[in-house]
């Protein structure tokens, strides 16, 4: 029996060790490659998720800050102006806080919420008086429907829906706006109730005589076409942007101004007090002691100073 030389045995062992070492190295390399692949896959997957999430957030943010779009026709900065014969008049820009439209008429400006009980009380006491002034041409009235009480109707957002309905009328049947404005207060629901349903609201609006484009108004109410616009105007007004006024802070609804001067509500709200305020505000804009331009029509015109708005016959 012959023995291998000792050198050959050592060389064989070295070859086996080297082969084992190379196999281990290849295994480690393959493991590292697999680990890098897993990490890369996770990174790519996470990146896709993050990009998708960022896209969704961006879309939500863009949607949330999209402008409400153009408001209803016949409005200027949130208000519609009603003039002689209770017809809508063209407006350009915001009303001046000082006085009139150049016709000598007193300018009344009102910010109202159709769910606001105090607004309803003011309308009940002074609606007919304002109507007589405007109908005669002695005054114009800028009406701004806003929705400050949308959270006071058990989640139905009645304030917003009612203001949207008013905006629909301003857009499609402006000469009936004042009558619709009165009708909304005549059927005003109590605060903290669900308010009127859309069907009931539509019935109130379309029940006004002479309403034009009824089907378009119906669709406008159902689609809440101007709800974003109402929200935008409400935010602007409550934030201190109050056309027709020099006020820097919104005092709440109703806000009533006569020739830019704020009327301080009395308790109770009375027509006598508001008449006095109108006469005073109208007189403040007159350069001479002649009868104020806000004279309302009477059955027999008189030459005396009683031709001021306070001489309007009560209805």
VMD Tcl script that draws the C-alpha trace (Angstrom):
set ca {
  {0.00 0.00 0.00}
  {1.47 3.24 -1.08}
  {0.91 6.61 0.63}
  {0.33 9.91 -1.16}
  {3.05 12.32 -0.73}
  {2.30 14.74 2.09}
  {2.41 17.70 -0.31}
  {-0.33 16.24 -2.48}
  {-2.61 15.76 0.52}
  {-2.06 19.31 1.66}
  {-2.81 20.62 -1.83}
  {-6.03 18.61 -1.99}
  {-7.16 20.01 1.34}
  {-6.38 23.53 0.15}
  {-8.37 22.98 -3.02}
  {-11.35 21.77 -1.02}
  {-11.13 24.73 1.34}
  {-10.88 27.11 -1.62}
  {-13.82 25.50 -3.33}
  {-15.85 25.74 -0.11}
  {-14.78 29.34 0.35}
  {-15.84 30.19 -3.23}
  {-19.21 28.47 -2.75}
  {-19.75 30.44 0.46}
  {-18.75 33.65 -1.29}
  {-21.18 32.95 -4.14}
  {-23.93 32.22 -1.61}
  {-23.22 35.46 0.25}
  {-23.21 37.41 -3.03}
  {-26.52 35.88 -4.08}
  {-27.99 36.60 -0.64}
  {-26.87 40.21 -0.84}
  {-28.39 40.52 -4.31}
  {-31.67 39.11 -3.05}
  {-31.63 41.50 -0.11}
  {-30.88 44.47 -2.38}
  {-33.73 43.37 -4.65}
  {-36.12 43.17 -1.72}
  {-35.03 46.60 -0.44}
  {-35.33 48.09 -3.92}
  {-38.78 46.56 -4.33}
  {-39.88 47.93 -0.98}
  {-38.48 51.36 -1.83}
  {-40.20 51.37 -5.21}
  {-43.44 50.17 -3.68}
  {-43.25 52.74 -0.90}
  {-42.45 55.41 -3.44}
  {-45.48 54.47 -5.51}
  {-47.67 54.57 -2.39}
  {-46.28 57.96 -1.36}
  {-46.73 59.39 -4.85}
  {-50.29 58.08 -4.96}
  {-51.01 59.50 -1.52}
  {-49.51 62.85 -2.47}
  {-51.59 62.90 -5.65}
  {-54.77 62.22 -3.69}
  {-53.95 64.92 -1.14}
  {-53.15 67.36 -3.93}
  {-56.42 66.62 -5.69}
  {-58.35 67.06 -2.45}
  {-56.60 70.35 -1.71}
  {-57.09 71.62 -5.23}
  {-60.75 70.68 -5.10}
  {-61.17 72.36 -1.74}
  {-59.69 75.66 -2.93}
  {-61.31 75.76 -6.32}
  {-63.15 79.05 -6.81}
  {-66.90 78.83 -6.59}
  {-67.21 80.03 -10.15}
  {-69.23 82.98 -11.36}
  {-72.12 83.99 -9.17}
  {-75.66 84.42 -10.36}
  {-76.37 87.02 -12.99}
  {-77.69 90.38 -11.78}
  {-75.58 90.33 -8.62}
  {-72.60 92.43 -7.67}
  {-70.26 91.17 -4.93}
  {-72.98 89.02 -3.46}
  {-75.95 91.38 -3.63}
  {-78.79 92.08 -6.01}
  {-80.09 95.64 -6.30}
  {-83.85 96.17 -6.49}
  {-85.17 99.50 -7.69}
  {-88.34 101.23 -8.82}
  {-91.31 98.96 -9.51}
  {-89.40 96.31 -7.52}
  {-87.34 95.41 -10.58}
  {-83.70 94.38 -10.50}
  {-81.29 97.07 -11.66}
  {-77.87 96.68 -13.20}
  {-74.98 97.01 -10.79}
  {-71.28 97.48 -11.47}
  {-68.77 97.08 -8.69}
  {-69.62 97.29 -5.00}
  {-72.09 99.88 -3.74}
  {-70.60 103.05 -2.38}
  {-70.92 103.22 1.39}
  {-71.82 106.89 1.15}
  {-75.08 107.16 -0.67}
  {-76.93 106.61 -3.84}
  {-76.77 105.37 -7.38}
  {-76.99 108.90 -8.78}
  {-80.78 108.96 -9.02}
  {-81.29 110.68 -5.67}
  {-82.71 107.52 -4.15}
  {-81.75 106.41 -0.67}
  {-79.69 103.23 -0.73}
  {-80.63 100.49 1.71}
  {-78.30 97.52 2.05}
  {-79.26 94.33 3.86}
  {-77.31 91.19 4.75}
  {-79.77 88.47 5.71}
  {-79.94 84.79 6.56}
  {-83.32 83.23 5.79}
  {-83.16 81.14 8.98}
  {-82.22 84.07 11.24}
  {-85.17 84.85 13.59}
  {-84.06 88.47 14.08}
  {-83.95 88.90 10.31}
  {-87.53 87.62 10.23}
  {-88.55 90.10 12.92}
  {-86.96 92.96 11.00}
  {-88.75 91.88 7.82}
  {-92.09 91.66 9.63}
  {-91.70 95.16 11.08}
  {-90.17 96.91 8.07}
  {-90.66 94.81 4.94}
  {-93.76 96.64 3.74}
  {-92.15 100.02 4.44}
  {-89.02 99.13 2.46}
  {-91.20 97.76 -0.33}
  {-93.10 101.07 -0.60}
  {-89.88 103.09 -0.68}
  {-88.33 100.92 -3.37}
  {-91.47 100.50 -5.45}
  {-91.87 104.28 -5.67}
  {-88.26 104.90 -6.63}
  {-87.54 106.74 -3.38}
  {-84.99 104.06 -2.44}
  {-83.09 101.09 -3.79}
  {-82.31 98.02 -1.73}
  {-79.26 95.79 -2.06}
  {-80.06 92.35 -0.67}
  {-77.19 89.99 0.19}
  {-78.38 86.46 1.06}
  {-75.75 84.71 3.17}
  {-75.67 81.52 5.23}
  {-74.32 82.13 8.72}
  {-76.64 79.61 10.40}
  {-76.10 76.52 8.26}
  {-75.26 74.53 11.40}
  {-78.56 75.46 13.08}
  {-80.91 73.19 11.12}
  {-80.18 69.66 12.31}
  {-77.67 69.03 9.56}
  {-79.88 70.01 6.60}
  {-78.02 73.30 5.99}
  {-81.27 75.16 5.47}
  {-79.58 78.58 5.50}
  {-77.32 77.53 2.65}
  {-80.14 75.93 0.67}
  {-82.43 78.95 1.09}
  {-79.69 81.40 0.09}
  {-78.92 79.21 -2.93}
  {-82.61 79.28 -3.91}
  {-82.58 83.08 -3.69}
  {-79.45 83.14 -5.87}
  {-81.21 80.91 -8.43}
  {-84.01 83.48 -8.66}
  {-81.53 86.35 -8.97}
  {-80.00 84.53 -11.91}
  {-83.14 83.43 -13.73}
  {-85.99 85.69 -12.65}
  {-84.48 88.80 -11.07}
  {-87.59 90.97 -11.25}
  {-89.34 88.52 -8.91}
  {-86.44 88.43 -6.45}
  {-87.97 90.83 -3.96}
  {-91.22 88.85 -3.87}
  {-89.27 85.61 -3.35}
  {-87.25 87.30 -0.60}
  {-90.51 88.20 1.16}
  {-91.93 84.71 0.62}
  {-88.89 83.03 2.18}
  {-89.39 85.09 5.33}
  {-93.15 84.55 5.30}
  {-92.50 80.78 5.40}
  {-89.42 80.99 7.62}
  {-88.88 77.84 9.72}
  {-87.76 78.03 13.32}
  {-84.06 77.96 14.07}
  {-82.72 74.60 15.26}
  {-85.35 72.70 13.30}
  {-84.67 70.82 10.08}
  {-86.17 73.71 8.12}
  {-88.02 73.27 4.87}
  {-87.25 70.33 2.61}
  {-86.04 71.05 -0.91}
  {-89.53 70.23 -2.17}
  {-91.11 72.68 0.28}
  {-88.49 75.32 -0.51}
  {-89.15 74.90 -4.22}
  {-92.89 75.24 -3.62}
  {-92.38 78.54 -1.79}
  {-90.16 79.94 -4.53}
  {-92.18 78.78 -7.51}
  {-95.39 79.91 -5.85}
  {-94.46 83.55 -6.49}
  {-96.54 85.17 -9.22}
  {-94.72 86.01 -12.44}
  {-91.71 83.80 -11.77}
  {-89.76 83.19 -14.97}
  {-87.83 80.09 -16.08}
  {-89.40 77.88 -13.44}
  {-87.83 74.64 -14.67}
  {-84.35 76.19 -14.65}
  {-84.89 77.51 -11.13}
  {-86.17 74.11 -10.00}
  {-83.01 72.42 -11.33}
  {-80.83 75.15 -9.80}
  {-82.38 74.51 -6.38}
  {-82.08 70.74 -6.68}
  {-78.45 70.92 -7.86}
  {-77.55 73.63 -5.33}
  {-75.86 75.40 -8.21}
  {-74.78 78.41 -6.17}
  {-74.08 76.76 -2.82}
  {-70.30 77.15 -3.18}
  {-70.79 80.73 -4.23}
  {-72.97 81.38 -1.15}
  {-70.30 79.76 1.05}
  {-67.63 81.93 -0.53}
  {-69.63 85.12 -0.08}
  {-70.54 84.20 3.51}
  {-66.89 83.61 4.37}
  {-65.90 86.91 2.76}
  {-68.58 88.90 4.58}
  {-68.00 87.33 7.98}
  {-64.29 87.87 7.41}
  {-64.84 91.62 7.13}
  {-65.32 92.17 3.39}
  {-68.67 93.98 3.53}
  {-69.61 95.82 0.32}
  {-71.67 98.94 0.93}
  {-70.10 99.49 4.34}
  {-67.02 100.93 5.99}
  {-67.28 98.31 8.75}
  {-64.16 96.24 9.33}
  {-65.90 93.49 11.31}
  {-69.18 91.80 10.54}
  {-71.62 92.34 13.46}
  {-73.95 89.51 12.48}
  {-77.30 89.22 10.75}
  {-79.33 91.12 10.02}
  {-76.95 93.88 9.02}
  {-78.94 96.84 7.68}
  {-77.35 100.01 6.30}
  {-78.92 103.18 4.95}
  {-76.59 105.21 2.74}
  {-73.73 103.29 4.32}
  {-74.76 104.01 7.90}
  {-75.43 101.01 10.11}
  {-78.88 100.73 11.64}
  {-78.66 99.62 15.28}
  {-81.48 97.19 15.93}
  {-83.88 98.03 18.72}
  {-85.65 95.61 21.03}
  {-88.37 95.21 20.08}
  {-87.76 96.02 16.43}
  {-90.21 98.71 15.34}
  {-91.05 100.41 12.08}
  {-91.20 103.85 13.75}
  {-87.58 103.56 14.83}
  {-86.39 102.43 11.41}
  {-88.37 105.21 9.66}
  {-86.66 107.76 11.87}
  {-83.27 106.30 11.02}
  {-84.00 106.36 7.28}
  {-85.05 110.03 7.43}
  {-81.92 110.92 9.41}
  {-79.59 108.98 7.10}
  {-81.23 110.46 4.00}
  {-81.03 113.98 5.39}
  {-77.37 113.53 6.22}
  {-76.59 113.25 2.50}
  {-78.51 116.35 1.44}
  {-76.50 119.57 0.85}
  {-79.58 121.78 1.20}
  {-82.64 121.78 3.49}
  {-84.91 120.80 0.63}
  {-87.13 117.73 1.09}
  {-85.05 114.56 1.11}
  {-84.83 112.59 -2.14}
  {-86.19 109.52 -0.43}
  {-89.76 110.74 -0.52}
  {-92.20 107.92 -0.88}
  {-95.35 108.17 -2.95}
  {-98.50 109.26 -1.21}
  {-102.01 109.36 -2.53}
  {-101.79 113.17 -2.65}
  {-98.26 114.62 -2.84}
  {-97.70 117.44 -0.38}
  {-95.20 120.27 -0.64}
  {-94.16 120.01 3.00}
  {-91.19 118.27 4.55}
  {-93.48 115.35 5.29}
  {-92.50 114.04 1.87}
  {-89.60 112.25 3.57}
  {-89.72 108.46 3.83}
  {-91.42 108.70 7.20}
  {-94.54 109.98 5.46}
  {-95.12 106.66 3.73}
  {-98.63 105.46 4.46}
  {-98.61 102.37 6.56}
  {-99.81 99.26 4.81}
}
mol new
graphics top color blue
foreach p $ca { graphics top sphere $p radius 0.5 }
foreach p [lrange $ca 0 end-1] q [lrange $ca 1 end] { graphics top cylinder $p $q radius 0.2 }
display resetview
